[in-house]
Amino acid sequence: MTNACLTVNICLYIIESMNIEQKLEILTGAAKYDAACTSSGVNRSALPGQLGNACSAGICHSFSADGRCIALLKVLMSNDCKYNCAYCTNRVSKDQSRASFEPRELADLVIEFYRRNYIEGLFLSSGVSGDPDYATARMIAALSILRNDYGFNGYIHAKGIPGASPEIISQLGYLVDRLSINIEMPSSASLQKLAPDKNPSAIFAPMGQIRDSIGESRQYLLEWKGRRESRNNDSGRRIGKSDDLSALRLAAGCSTCEVRGTCTGLDDCMPAQRKLGRPARFAPAGQATQMIIGASPDSDYDILRTSVNLYDKFNMKRVFYSAYVPVGDSSLIQYEPNGQSNGSVQLVREHRLYQSDWLLRFYNFELDELLSPDMPHLDPLLDPKCLWALRNLDRFPIEVNRAPIEELVRVPGIGPTGAQKIVRARRSGALDFSALAALRIVLKRAQWFITAKGKYREGLKFEHQAIYQGLTSEEARKRSFQQARKLEEASRQLVLF
């Protein structure tokens, strides 16, 4: 026996001899850099004969509408990977322990944790040990056991693997609530340099498929509901589950449903769909993606421009930004943001990108208002809204008692809720700064950009330098780095044993 064969056999023996606890320790640790801390984005009540539910108010160490703290198990199917991505802790060249779950092992583990009330959902990804189809098929097998054998109805977020076939992606999409394909790097040049085994086209093709499948699934569900309501009205009775077999035609994994409208009976469809009595939905919580920040020299403008394109072209629910954490000594990764190696700086940068992303999605800001090729970087000491306001002082100060709500929303320290409070309160009388404080407006930022009853706040100067110094005082600087440390601590995974 050759040395190579002996080494492989020893590795296989070690993997097979691992118990579940050892595998879990390795594979949860390997998944800790995947960004998955987000609300589930879907409401689904518990059903008779099934386990779990999903609530759009929160998942993964968040709080639901009724005050419960809920969490998901974040784990890899396998950390054995043939790729050698310079930024990845699971790359093939890194000397570390490797482990893989069998589908039944993982499904049993999730159900056991759910029954113990450790978790209420699952985040699942995997390294690529064989080809993308094989790695994804193993994930599908585990999720099929959860959904069909155990009737698990909780939230599942899965990471699809670039390069997997459309048929495999389609099967995965009908088993999960949210589906992600990681773009990894903000630019093709950075991806080619740091992950030469990955092809941009293999990333964007499944993104387009997921977008189209989500749209088709939602459209068919609306049509199905319309037909059902129409039949209820015409017959004067409630339509039963068995009255509309065609409603099950989108069921995942059904051999007779590959062509729409060919269902022949309830026994031909997956058990979960028989219980639901309605069309299967493809990734009802939408799709997301993740970019690594700080491993490449891409500017903040490049990163946000890529995000805007992803939101526009693929209807992304979320783009996650993950500050690069050194996981090796790769000579390819030499870039440090702002010329510093402090991990807190990268986390602050990540936080500023999330703030900018929020402004772009919910405050009707355009990318060119926040950054440009001439000014491609965010200020780590200023949130993006303050930075925009400082660059547009000609639009300020505005009078809070007369400004329309569209202008109030753009004032730093005043969000949509605060703007609505101001509009309602000023109907009863003119507001001064004490009244704004009573409304819980964040005057530490807002005071520099507003007047109340025609007066600027006493003791302040409406000058660029004075405003910048006031917003970036030593206390503000300390708060920024304290916040970064809190973010770093919050990103650590809980140990289940």
N, C-alpha and C positions, 0 to 999 in steps of 0.2 A: 504493500500500500504506500502510495506516495505521501510526502509531507502535506501537500495541499489537501488530499482526500482525508488525511488524518485530522487536520485542523478543522475541516468542515464537519466531520463526524463528531468531534469534541464539542463544537459550537451547537450542533443540533441536539446533542445529549444534554448540554447545559440548559438550553431553552426548554426542552421537553421536561426536564426535572424540576423546573421552577414551579413553585406553588402560586396560587392566585394572588396572594398578598405581595409576593415579590414582583410578579408581572405588573400588578397595579401600581406599585411604587415606581417602577421604571417608566411605565407608559403614561402615567399622569405627570411625572416630572418632564417627560419629553414633550408634553402638550402645553406646557405653561406659557410658551411664547406666542401661542395662537390667541388672537383677540376674539373673545366671544362674550364679553361682559356687556350685554345689551338686553333690552326688553324683548320678550318673545315675539311681540308684534302680531299675535293672533289670539283671539278668544275662542276657547272650546271648552264646554262644560263636560263634566264626567258623565258617562253613559252607563246604563245598566249592563253588567257583565264585563266592564272594561276598567282598567286602572288608570288613574291620573287625569289631569286636565292641564290646559295651557291658558295663561292669562296675559293679555297684552300689556298689563301694568308693570310687569317686571319678571326677570329671570336672571340667574347668575349673581347671587349676592346683592339683589335689589329688593325693593319693597313693593308689594302688591297694593291694590287699592284698599284692601281691608287691613293693611298694616303688617301682613306676614312677610318675613324675610325668606325668600326662596332661592334655591341654588340649583345648578346643574353640574353633573359630573363631566369634567373635561378630560378626555382621554384619547389616546391613539389606539387604533386597531393593531398597529405594529410600528415600531421605530426602526425597523430594518429597511434601508433605502439604498437604491442603486445610484441615486443622483449625488452630486458633489457640490451642492450650492454653498458658496463661501460663508453665507450669513446664517446657515441652518445648523442647529445643534445636533441634528440627526444625520448629517451628511456621511457618505460612505467612508470617507477618509478619517473620520474621527474615531478614536479608540474609546469605546464605551460599551456598557452592557446593552445587549439587544434582547428584545422580547416580543412575542406576538400572542394575541388572544385568539382562541378559536371562537367562531360565532356564538356557539351555545354558551361558552364560558362568559363572554361579555354580556349576553342577554340575561343570563342568570344573575350576574353581578349587579346589573342595573336594577333588576326587579328586587333583589335583596336589599339594596341601598334605599330604594323607594319605599319598601315596606317598613324599613327602619326609620323612615322620615329623614334620611340624610340628604336626599335630593328630590327634586320634582321634575327633572329633565336631564337631557343628555346632549353634550357636544362631542361629536365624533369626527376624527380625521385619521389619516394613516400615511405612513411612509410607503414608497413604491418599491417593494421587494422584487416583484416580477415585472409584469407590464401593467399599465394603468387599469386595464379592464379587470385583470385578476385582483388587484388590490381593492378596486371599487366593489367587485362582486362579493368579496369577503365582508365588506361593510354592509352591503345589501342583505346578505344572509343573516347577519346579526340583527339588523333592524326588522327584517321580516319576521323573525322569531318574536321580537318584542311586540310588534304591532299585531300579528296574526295569532301566534300561539298564546301569548300572555294578554292580548287585548290592551296593551299599554297605549294610553291616549294622551300621555304627557308631551311636553315640548321637546322636539329634537332638532338640533342644528347640525348639519353635516357639511364637511368640506369635500367637494368634488375634486377629482384628480385630473389635471390637464392632460389631454391625450386620450381620455376614455372615450369609447364609442358613443354615438348618440343614443343607441338603445339602452346602454348601461346607465347613462345620465338620466334617461327618462324613467327607468325603474327606480332609481334613487330618489328622484324628485317627488314621486307619489308616496314615499314612505316618511318624508321629513316635513317639518314646518318651514325651515329656512335652509337654503342651499347656497354655498359659497364656492367660488372659484378664485383663488388668490392670484392677484396680478403681481404681487411680490415687490416689484421695483417700479418707480414712477416713469421710467423710460425704457425703450427697447435696448438702447445702448448699455444701460446699467444691467439689465437682465442678461444680456449676452455676455457681459464681462464676469458677473458674479454667479450666474447660473447657466453655463453654456449648454447644459443638457435640455433646457426648456426652450420651447418655441412660442413666441407671442401668438401665432395663429392658433396653436393648441389651447391657449387660454381664452382668446376672444370668441372662438367658434362655440364652445359650450355656453359661454355667457349669452350669446345671441339665442341659442336654443332654449335656455332657461327663460329668457325674457319672453319669447314667443309662446312657450308652453304655459307660462303663468297667465298670459293674456287669453289664450284659448280656453284654459280651464275656467277662468273667471267668467268669460263670455258664455260658455256652455252652462255654467251654474245659474246664471241669470236667465237663460232661455228655459232651463229645466224648472226653475221656480215659477216663471211666467206660465208655462204649460200646466204646472200643478195647480196654481191659483185659478187658472181658467177652467180646468176640469172640476175643481171644487165648486166654483160658481155655477157651472152648467148642471152638475149632478145634484147639487144641494147637500152633499155629504163630504166627509173628509176622505181623501184618497189614501188608501193603505199602501204599505211598503211594496206589496206584490203587484200593485196595479200598474206600475211603470218600470218594467224590467230594463228598458232602454236607458233609464237614469243611471244604471250601473256600468255603462259602456266604457267609462274612463278608468275603471278599477285597475290599480297597478298589479302586475303579475298575472293577470287573467289571460289565459291562452286564447280565449275566444274574443277578446276585446282589442286585439291589435288593430283591427279595422273598426272605425267608429260605427256603432249601431248594429253590431252583430251578436250581442249577448243573446244566449238561448235559454237562460234560466238562472235562478238564484244560486244553484249549486256550482255554476261555472265561475263564480266570482269569489274574491278573497273574503274570508270571514268578517273582517272589519267592515267591509262595504255592505255585506248582508245586514249587519247590525245597524249601520248608519242609514241604510235605505236612501242614499243620495249619491250623486256623482263624487268620485274621488277628486280631491283637489291637488294640484301640483304646486308644491312649495307655497302654501297660502300666506306665509309671512314674508315672502319675497326673497330676493337674492342679495348677497353682500359680498364684499371683497376686502382684502387687506394689503396695505403697503408698508414696507419697512423703511423707517426714517433714520437717516444718519449713517447708513452703510455705503451710500453712494454720494457723489457731489451734486446731486440734483437740488435745485433751490426750492424754497417754499412756493414760489410762483409755478415752477414746473410741477410740483406735487399737486397743488390745487387745480391747475389747468387739467391735469390728468383726471382728477376727481370729477370736475365739471363735465368732462367728456363722458365719463362712465355713467354719471347720473342721467345725462341727456340721451345717450345712445342705448344703454342697457337697462334703464329704469331701476337703478340700484336703490335698495332700501337704505343701506348704509355703506360707507367706505370707512374702514377702520385704519387708523394710523398707529403703528407699533414702533416705538423708539428702539433702535438697535441696541441689543445687549451683547457685548463681546462673548462669543462662545468658542473661541479658538484663537489661533495666531495666524490667520490667513493674511498673507502679504497683499492680497487684492483689496482688502478693506483698510484704507488709510485715512479716510475722511473723518474729521471731527467737526461738528457744527460750531461756528464762531471761534474756531481755533482752540477749543478747550476739550479736555478729555473727561470732564466731570459728567457722570451719568445723569445728575440732576438737570444739567443744561439740556440734554436730549429729551428728558421728560417734560421740561417746560416747553420746548419746541413742539413736542407732540401735543401738549395741551393747547398751545396757540393755534395749531392746525385744526384741532377739533372745534375751537371757538370760531375760526374762520369758516369752517364747513357749516356750522350752525347758522352763521350770518347769511351764507349763500343760499341755504335751503329754506330758511324760515323768516328772514328779514328782508328778502328781495334785494340783497346786495348783488352787484355784478363783480366778477373777478377783477376786472380792471379798476374798480373802485378801491380794492384792498391792496393789490399788488400789480406790478407791471415789470416788463423786462428791464427797465431802468432802476426799479426799486423791488428787487426780487425776494427780499427777506423780511420776515416779520420781526418786530422788536420783542425780545424776550421779556422786557420789563413792562411792556404795555399790551393790554388786550387789543385785538384787531379793531374793535369798534372805537376805542380811544385813539388809536393810531390813525384811523380814517378821519375822525373828527379834527385831530390836530392838523392834518393835511388839507382840511377844508374849513378853516376858521372863518372864511368869508360867509359861510352859511349860519354862523352862530354869533352871539347867543340868540336863542329863540325865547319868546315870551310864553310861559307855560299856560297862561290864561287865555291865549288866543290861537296858539299853534294847532294845526290839524293833527289828528292822531298819527298820520303817516310820518310827520316830522318828529313827533314826540318819540316814536319807536326807535328812531335813529340816534337819539341822544344817549351817550354812554351812561349807564346806570338806570336807564328807563327801558324796560322791556314791554312786550305786548300787554301783560297784566297791569304793570304800572301805568302805562298810557291810558288804558281803559279806566283805571281808578281816577286818574287826573281828570279825564273828560267828564266822568260822572260827578265828581266832587265839585268842579268849578261851575256846575249848573246852579249850585246853591250859594255861590259867592266866590269872590276872587281869592286865590290861594297865595300864601306867602311861604317862605322856606320852612317855617315851623309846621305848617299844614302839610307840606310835602314830606317832612320827616315823619309826621303822624301816619301818612299813607305808606310808610316804609319804602320810600324811594331812596335809592343808594346815592345819597348826596355827596359822598366822598368823590365820586366821578361826575355826577350830573351837575353839581354846583358850578363847575367851570364853564358850562355850555348853555346855561339858561339864565333868564331873568324872571323874577316873580313880582307882580305888581309894578312892572317897569323898572325894577332895581336889580343891579348885579349884587351878588352877595358881598357884604361888607368885609373888607380886609383882603379881598382877592384882586388880582390884576389880570385883565384879559389880554395877556401877551403870551406868545408861543413858548418862550423860555420859562416863564413863571408857571404856566400850565403843565409843561413837561416835568419840571422839577417837583411840582406838587403831586403829580400822579406817580412819579418814580422816586419817591423819597426813600430813605433808608428803611423805614418800616415796610413800605410796599415791596422793596427788594427782598427783605427778609421773608415776607409773606409768600412771595413767588417761590423761593427755594424750599420753604416749609411745605408748601403745597406740593412741590415736586417730590419731596420725600414721602409725603402721605400717599401720593399716587404710586410711588414705587412700592411702598408697603402693601397697598391695596391690591397690587397686581400679583402678589404672591398667592399661590394656591394653598388651600387648606389641606392639612394632612388628615386623612380619614382614619388612620390607625394610631 
